[in-house]
Amino acid sequence: MEEKVAYNTNLKALDQLLGLKRLGAKIWRSPDTISTLSNGLSYYIVEVTIGDGIPYTIQAYGEEAIQLFLESQKMKLNLLISVSTQGVVS
């Protein structure tokens, strides 16, 4: 049976999943823009994978969507800086 874990915020969920770096956790997909639904509500989604390919999806709406977007973009930027300072360019 699959275990489900609930978090107070999507940022905590993202932080927890990416804290599993020893298992190969990484952001697989995080759009460069926030979507706006037809009712005007902001929407954002991040897809994270673990080393064995297990995908996790984190969705957020409203203010939390903006926070999730900013955090995922910061993580992507930190990864790019880390790669560039190591002299590895792909």
C-alpha angles and dihedrals in degrees: 000000000000116000117226122203124198123209129195091232137015089238089062090050092050092046091049094049094046089047084072091075090133085067092049099262115173142155106266098181133008117158119231092231138048116241122228117214122221090261090057095254117139116240131189134173132194124192118206128185131201122218095269090054098259106154124216124191123205117193127187137182134201118349091354089058090057092048092048091049093051093047095048091048090050090052091050090049092049089052091051091049091048092050094046094049090052089056093241115131121177 
